[in-house]
Amino acid sequence: MTDVQPKIAFRHVSKIFGDGPKAFTALRDLTLDIADGEIVTVVGPSGCGKSTAMNIVAGLTSVSTGECLVDNTSVKGPGPDRGVIFQQYALFPWLTVIKNVEFGLRLQGIAREERRERAMHYLELVGLKEFAQAYPKTLSGGMKQRCAIARAYAVNPSVLLMDEPFGALDALTRVKLQDQLLDTWSKDKRTIMFITHDVDEAVYIAHRVVVLAAKPGRLQEIIDVDLPFPRNEEVRLSPEFTEIRNKVWRAVYDRSAEAA
Ligand SMILES: Nc1ncnc2c1ncn2[C@@H]1O[C@H](COP(=O)(O)OP(=O)(O)OP(=O)(O)O)[C@@H](O)[C@H]1O
């Protein structure tokens, strides 16, 4: 097998906030490769450095030592090749759904007609075409987050960074959005790094689950999710799913008990 260049590479990445006696190691010596088109979920106890790791890929936080590479290029700041989706929908309330999706395209100087076309394409992909002219306040939480996903996709990043994107939603909506995300991904395969506190969610959507440990934040274990795609209810209820979920659960919670 040939060595394929990873899409995202953490090379001995450490992050220390502050200095002197107040210095705090949020992440210690993280080495991890994420392949092109792969979905990797990141779980771990509160404060283990999940958001720090993601912000480093996004270019929002610098590394203290080591290096983070995207497409073999050292990350120096944010860029259009990486789209970020946070828990808060961050839609502009004064713009319609389609104008929200078009926003990044407008910043890129893309002409009106192409903007419309691309925005509609991604709204269709997330099942929101009928709501193109609606304002965010008229949408449910799940629809808002689908709109945020369409907006992130529209500017065509090759990497999607998602920090607890479904964290504020009820359990049923979450499950639906997980299916929706996988459906969108299957039609248009981007590399996804997805942070969650929900172990079931972490297993259901991922090729691999990265478990971080806290104090200091570091890699604890990487668990392969050897379940077939497309994922569906049958997969979710299978004994294989339960087995992997239990494995992730143990990796996360044995450690948090130790750290507490
Ligand atoms: N700008 C900062 N200055 C100082 N400390 C910080 C800063 N950002 C994060 N930290 C600390 O670094 C540690 C890791 O934070 P991070 O947000 O990455 O953890 P997390 O795993 O995403 O946590 P959670 O699950 O609670 O969101 C935490 O203890 C946090 O308080």
The ligand as an SDF file (V2000), in Angstrom:
LIG
                    3D

 31 33  0  0  0  0  0  0  0  0999 V2000
   -7.4340   31.0670   26.0690 N   0  0  0  0  0  0  0  0  0  0  0  0
   -7.2210   30.2660   27.1180 C   0  0  0  0  0  0  0  0  0  0  0  0
   -6.4940   30.6650   28.1660 N   0  0  0  0  0  0  0  0  0  0  0  0
   -6.2460   29.8640   29.2310 C   0  0  0  0  0  0  0  0  0  0  0  0
   -6.6990   28.6000   29.3120 N   0  0  0  0  0  0  0  0  0  0  0  0
   -7.4410   28.1390   28.2930 C   0  0  0  0  0  0  0  0  0  0  0  0
   -7.7460   28.9410   27.1480 C   0  0  0  0  0  0  0  0  0  0  0  0
   -8.4960   28.1970   26.2890 N   0  0  0  0  0  0  0  0  0  0  0  0
   -8.6680   27.0000   26.8960 C   0  0  0  0  0  0  0  0  0  0  0  0
   -8.0320   26.9620   28.0810 N   0  0  0  0  0  0  0  0  0  0  0  0
   -7.9780   25.8360   29.0010 C   0  0  0  0  0  0  0  0  0  0  0  0
   -7.4660   24.7250   28.3130 O   0  0  0  0  0  0  0  0  0  0  0  0
   -8.1390   23.5220   28.6900 C   0  0  0  0  0  0  0  0  0  0  0  0
   -8.6900   22.8590   27.4540 C   0  0  0  0  0  0  0  0  0  0  0  0
   -9.7710   23.6440   26.9700 O   0  0  0  0  0  0  0  0  0  0  0  0
  -10.6790   23.1580   25.7610 P   0  0  0  0  0  0  0  0  0  0  0  0
  -11.7370   24.1840   25.5940 O   0  0  0  0  0  0  0  0  0  0  0  0
   -9.8300   22.8390   24.5990 O   0  0  0  0  0  0  0  0  0  0  0  0
  -11.2810   21.8180   26.3570 O   0  0  0  0  0  0  0  0  0  0  0  0
  -12.5090   20.9460   25.8470 P   0  0  0  0  0  0  0  0  0  0  0  0
  -12.0730   19.5320   25.9060 O   0  0  0  0  0  0  0  0  0  0  0  0
  -12.9810   21.4540   24.5320 O   0  0  0  0  0  0  0  0  0  0  0  0
  -13.5640   21.2490   26.9900 O   0  0  0  0  0  0  0  0  0  0  0  0
  -15.1640   21.2050   26.9630 P   0  0  0  0  0  0  0  0  0  0  0  0
  -15.5300   19.7860   26.6880 O   0  0  0  0  0  0  0  0  0  0  0  0
  -15.5370   21.6140   28.3540 O   0  0  0  0  0  0  0  0  0  0  0  0
  -15.6230   22.1610   25.9070 O   0  0  0  0  0  0  0  0  0  0  0  0
   -9.2240   23.9390   29.6780 C   0  0  0  0  0  0  0  0  0  0  0  0
   -8.7890   23.6660   30.9880 O   0  0  0  0  0  0  0  0  0  0  0  0
   -9.3760   25.4140   29.4610 C   0  0  0  0  0  0  0  0  0  0  0  0
   -9.7420   26.0810   30.6530 O   0  0  0  0  0  0  0  0  0  0  0  0
  1  2  1  0
  2  3  1  0
  2  7  2  0
  3  4  2  0
  4  5  1  0
  5  6  2  0
  6  7  1  0
  6 10  1  0
  7  8  1  0
  8  9  2  0
  9 10  1  0
 10 11  1  0
 11 12  1  0
 11 30  1  0
 12 13  1  0
 13 14  1  0
 13 28  1  0
 14 15  1  0
 15 16  1  0
 16 17  2  0
 16 18  1  0
 16 19  1  0
 19 20  1  0
 20 21  2  0
 20 22  1  0
 20 23  1  0
 23 24  1  0
 24 25  2  0
 24 26  1  0
 24 27  1  0
 28 29  1  0
 28 30  1  0
 30 31  1  0
M  END
$$$$
